[in-house]
Amino acid sequence: MKDAPVLLIHGGLWDAADAELFWYRPGIVAELEAAGLTVEAPDRPRQPASWAQEVAEFGALLASGLLGPKPVTVIAASNACTVAALLALECPTAIGRLLLAWPVTGGDPEVDARARAGLIERGATAEIADGLLVGETLRGVTDAQLASLELTGLLVGVLPSVPENPSHQRKTVDGLLRLLPSAIELPGCPEPPRADFAPYRGQLVATLHEFAS
């Protein structure tokens, strides 16, 4: 019996990254497929007006059946953890496992100020920027919403950024584990686009394969 398909959702925020940068160029898609997994890694909307827009587009993908009939494993990177958490609440029966990898720290004034400046520099309005950055433990999601993931019965994993950095702080992982007491913490590593990621690729692929299988 084949494993459920894997949906990789790349990080970045408003035109700052794509699937090529996060999943293909670092070799993650190729190695997961070589290990026997069916992998889809589409690009997120490049300039979304809201998190709801992204969730709607991925919800339509799940509903289309293009990923197969089984509940999929969703592996979300960085800012995409917001998309994945909201998607799991919106479409709980379509998702069997949810991995929140390198979750971006929400509610940090310095981090948010840098992110807001970057969004506006890339063409976002102040209203769009503020809407994307509002949040608690994660951007765009209330802690109450995150806690309600416990009711879905999903297997949830959290994978930290190691070493931590200002945008991906350890306190965010700890916050998620408090809100989701049944979640499991997986071995951490740098985010794939970082220059120091390459030595960790084998470890990460093994971790993702085990989680999805």
Steps between C-alpha positions, in 0.01 A plus 500: 500500500648831393557784742268800484610776263710779646413865443797729558410866559799730474587793724537865420254785516361699211728424208805431718548130410367212294500120491817497291693686770361300793450146373644434154839671496605356841417150367217421740235412240736277304613309808147452635389368162803272486388364838166404345274786603258678269581869541325816386669836562299777333578867526292705740317809370773757445321811628200390708266757648446281807572165658141405413584527130785253538290259705223513239742415218653205684156386612394491136808292419411248771139487384601446137626148567822568309703388801320167518216358709688458827538765770823677414800578716554876505852626572510877536810717521547828685217746421307220332433356846221757517350375174526138610348553844203687357467244221489216753218675685315561172551153347574260788385184320728567202816512713635207696827643633619856544860610546573860600865546408710803594193693620538877474478687827184709531439798725862617513510878439852506353442200274164634386643846431764353269245280330258791456771714341587217262138445403444865422829518307377211282173681429255395773270766638520583869158338547612173340828500693329556834240233424766241421710577807233513768498192722614339823731196504472482122413781261144497374378244754367547851625276776143381548492385139831320541378326815191381315722292271509254788135423426569396140686182591785588266850380568686830538875542498709809571851537360714782640761715333836394644675723570215739568501844342295818552227396255489136617534509877496204736221661703264452204561126496448487878178699462368261236583198716312657794195572285516155337596259780462194278739641238846350461825690462724381218878551460571856391733650242553825307235598244581359153574835328775578753864452402560276803219254413683262263661274767154442651320395183528126563378540857206713394394268219511203737292692755241605242481151353446342840234756592311451174519118497 
